[in-house]
Amino acid sequence: MRLVLVTPPAAPPIMLAEVKAHARVSHDDEDLLLQHYIDAATAWLDGPAGILGRCLVTQTWRAEFNAVTGPIRLPFPDTVIDSAVFTDAEGGELIHAFELQDQRLLLRPVSGFGRPAAITFTAGYGAPTDVPAAIRQAMLLLVTQWYEHRQVTGTGTALPFAVDALLAPFRRVRL
């Protein structure tokens, strides 16, 4: 499966004004730096490459397959999936059925097996304010730490305890 971002999130999960208030920054001199930290924290957590393995703010993705060989499990757990459309290589819609299994959406196409296909779906918690408070707070703590400690702060890759504790319930364990 190849994932392609079709429509990116409208905004990051946390805004510059929130970060400035949390970090107690009253000037505008380092807004660009703070925005880079917000973008880095978002990239680190969000989407298929993020450590959470889920979408935060609503976004549209296309999953492309060389061939449909059986049921397809979409990659983002516990998020809202508004639509899923099977299309073949010519852009025609394939007949499909949806089945919820093990709290994840499992797509079972009725026809079109063996052909290339794409599924377009929307995933995410909704607007930035709909992202769980624990994730948003972890991002604020992380961005503030990066801002206050711009040099390398250690030799390990461990997260600050509070950030790790806030994110733990949302982390996806990949086996």
C-alpha positions as a printed Julia matrix, in Angstrom:
175×3 Matrix{Float64}:
   0.0    0.0     0.0
   1.23   3.46   -0.89
  -0.27   6.41    1.01
  -0.65   9.78   -0.69
  -1.77  12.91    1.16
  -4.59  14.44   -0.9
  -5.76  17.26    1.37
  -3.47  18.3     4.23
  -4.8   19.48    7.58
  -6.19  23.01    7.52
  -4.11  23.98   10.58
  -1.68  22.39   13.03
  -3.07  20.9    16.26
  -1.63  23.81   18.26
  -1.34  27.44   17.2
   1.51  29.91   17.55
  -0.47  32.06   20.01
  -0.98  29.02   22.3
   2.72  28.2    22.21
   3.72  31.79   22.95
   1.34  31.91   25.92
   2.61  28.56   27.23
   6.26  29.55   26.79
   5.58  33.05   28.15
   6.95  34.72   25.03
   5.57  38.23   24.59
   7.64  39.39   21.6
   7.34  38.5    17.92
  11.08  38.2    17.23
  11.11  34.4    17.28
   7.72  33.58   15.79
   9.32  31.84   12.82
  11.46  29.66   15.1
   8.44  28.75   17.23
   6.44  27.92   14.09
   9.25  25.61   12.95
   9.06  23.83   16.32
   5.27  23.49   15.95
   5.73  22.05   12.46
   8.41  19.64   13.7
   6.26  18.45   16.62
   3.29  17.96   14.29
   5.36  15.98   11.77
   6.82  13.88   14.58
   3.35  12.87   15.84
   0.97  13.03   12.87
   0.17  10.78    9.93
   1.64   7.46    8.82
   5.22   8.49    9.61
   4.35   9.99   12.99
   5.04   8.09   16.19
   1.32   8.02   17.03
   0.47   6.32   13.73
  -2.75   8.31   13.37
  -4.07  11.55   11.92
  -4.6   14.42   14.31
  -6.41  17.2    12.43
  -8.77  16.05    9.66
  -6.99  15.27    6.39
  -7.72  13.29    3.24
  -5.55  10.39    2.1
  -5.46   8.04   -0.85
  -4.25   4.48   -0.36
  -3.01   3.03   -3.65
  -2.7   -0.7    -4.29
  -1.06  -2.58   -7.15
  -3.82  -5.14   -6.81
  -6.72  -5.82   -4.46
  -6.12  -9.3    -3.07
  -8.49  -9.35   -0.11
  -9.83  -7.27    2.75
  -8.05  -3.96    3.28
  -7.42  -2.45    6.7
  -7.0    1.31    6.59
  -3.84   2.49    8.38
  -5.22   4.93   10.94
  -6.96   3.49   14.01
  -9.5    5.26   16.22
 -10.1    8.13   13.82
 -13.19   9.22   11.96
 -13.36   7.81    8.47
 -16.04   9.67    6.57
 -15.74   7.94    3.22
 -13.83   5.29    1.38
 -14.1    4.97   -2.38
 -12.57   2.17   -4.42
 -11.46   3.27   -7.87
  -9.81   1.18  -10.52
  -6.9    2.2   -12.77
  -9.32   3.88  -15.2
 -10.92   5.92  -12.42
 -14.13   3.88  -12.34
 -15.7    3.14   -8.97
 -15.61  -0.48   -7.79
 -18.45  -2.07   -5.89
 -17.52  -2.39   -2.24
 -18.81  -3.27    1.19
 -17.71  -1.99    4.59
 -17.33  -4.08    7.71
 -16.19  -2.95   11.13
 -13.96  -5.55   12.76
 -11.86  -5.26   15.93
 -12.64  -1.52   16.27
 -10.98  -0.81   12.92
 -12.56  -0.27    9.56
 -12.01  -3.31    7.36
 -12.93  -2.8     3.71
 -14.11  -5.84    1.77
 -14.49  -5.24   -1.97
 -17.21  -7.32   -3.61
 -15.56  -7.13   -7.02
 -12.38  -5.88   -8.59
  -9.93  -8.35   -7.02
  -6.55  -8.5    -8.71
  -6.88  -5.05  -10.26
  -5.05  -1.89   -9.23
  -7.16   0.22   -6.91
  -7.15   3.34   -4.79
  -9.15   4.2    -1.7
  -9.72   7.82   -0.77
 -10.62   8.43    2.87
 -10.75  11.17    5.45
  -9.2   10.62    8.86
  -8.54  12.72   11.93
 -10.12  13.96   15.1
 -11.63  17.0    13.36
 -10.58  20.62   13.92
  -7.42  21.43   15.91
  -9.52  21.99   19.03
 -10.97  18.45   18.64
  -7.54  16.83   19.02
  -7.41  15.26   22.51
  -6.19  17.67   25.16
  -3.39  15.3    26.23
  -1.87  15.32   22.72
  -2.15  19.1    22.47
  -0.58  19.53   25.93
   2.26  17.15   25.04
   2.95  19.23   21.93
   3.0   22.46   23.97
   5.46  20.92   26.44
   7.65  19.58   23.65
   7.75  22.83   21.67
   8.47  24.83   24.83
  11.3   22.47   25.77
  12.83  22.78   22.31
  12.54  26.56   22.53
  14.07  26.82   26.01
  16.82  24.23   25.39
  18.03  24.83   21.86
  21.22  22.87   22.33
  21.36  19.08   22.53
  20.03  18.2    25.97
  21.21  14.62   26.24
  22.71  11.69   24.44
  19.61   9.47   24.58
  16.4    9.65   22.62
  14.1    9.56   25.65
  11.2   11.97   25.77
  10.59  14.18   28.76
   8.51  12.14   31.2
   5.42  14.38   30.98
   5.38  14.27   27.15
   5.8   10.49   27.12
   3.08  10.02   29.76
   0.61  12.25   27.92
   1.19  10.5    24.57
   1.28   6.91   25.87
  -2.49   6.23   25.63
  -2.52   7.39   21.98
   0.56   5.53   20.75
  -0.04   2.73   18.34
   1.93  -0.42   19.03
   3.16  -1.93   15.78
   4.1   -5.56   15.82
